[in-house]
Amino acid sequence: MKNEIVILDAKQKLAEKGKIKYTGRTLAIELMDGSKYTFKETEEIHTFMEWKRLGYKVKKGSKAITKLQIWVPTVKENEDGIKTTKFWLKNSAFFSESQVEKGGEE
């Protein structure tokens, strides 16, 4: 399963439990078979490093809102210069929008 689907599913479950907020917007997805799925949009969740890459910092003392297994790539180059990519499942901690603030490096 793709990381995006794992995260989207987790966000919906977290919102249903009241652990993250809804934005008030509704999203619609049309699947390849033509069926449509609508759901309430939730606040974003990302890993610590992804929030940092986006220019945010996790507020001091915040605990991860959830931990999810996501696919992470590892690229290796052999002596002939040929690169190979392997994917492995990693348990990653996720933080919500309400746990971060705009900011630079600590």
N, C-alpha and C positions, 0 to 999 in steps of 0.2 A: 504494500500500500504506500502511496506517495506521502511524503511529509506533510504536504498541504492538507490532505484529507485527514490525516491523523490529528493535526492541529485544529482544523475546523471542527471536527467531531468533539475534541476535548473542550474547545471554547463553548460549544453549545451546552455540553454537560455541566461545565463550571457555572455558566449563566443560570441554568435551571436550578442549581444548588445555591445560587445567590453569592457565589464567590467572586464573580466578575459582573460588570454592569452591561446592560444593553445600551446601544447608542440611540435607539428610537427609530432607526431606519430599517426597512425590510429589503432583503436581497432575494433575487430570483436566479436560479440556475436551470438551464435547459440541458438535459443529458443527451448523449448520442442517440438514444432510442426515441427522442422527441418528448419524453416526459419532462415535466417541470417540477421543480422543488423550490419552495419559498421558505425563508426562515428569517428570524430577527437577527440583525447584525449586533455583534458584541464588540467590546473594547478589544484591542490587540493584546496578544501575549507573544513574548519573544524570549530567547535565552539571554543571559547576561551579556555575552559577547555581541549578539545581534543588536541589543539596545545600545551598547557602546558604539558600534559601527554606525548606528543611526543618529548619534550625537546626544544620547541620553545617558544618565547614570542611575543605577538602582539606589534608592534611598537607603541610607545606613540602617541596619537592623531588619531589613525586609527579608522575609522567608519566601522561598519559591511557592507560587500558587499551585503548581503541579509539577510532576516529573513525567516525561514522556519518552518513549523509545523512538528515536528518529534515525534515518539513514545518514551517515557521514562518509564523504569520499576521502580516500587516501590515494595520492598520486605518487608513484615511484618511477624513477628513471633508471634503466639498466646501463651497463657500460657502453652499449651501442647507441645510446641516446634515445631509445624507444621508451615512451611513457606508457604506463599501464595504470588504470584506475580501478580500485576495488572499493566496494561499499560495505560498511559494517553497521550494525545497530548499536546505538549509544544511548544510555539513559541520560537525559538532559533536563536541567531545571529551567522552568519557565516563570517569568514575572509579568504581571499585568501593567497596563498603562498607568493605573493609579499608584503603582509602586515605583515609578521612575520620575525623574525630573530632567529638564533640559540642562545640560552642563557638559563641561569638558572633562579632562583627565583629573583623576584624584591624586 
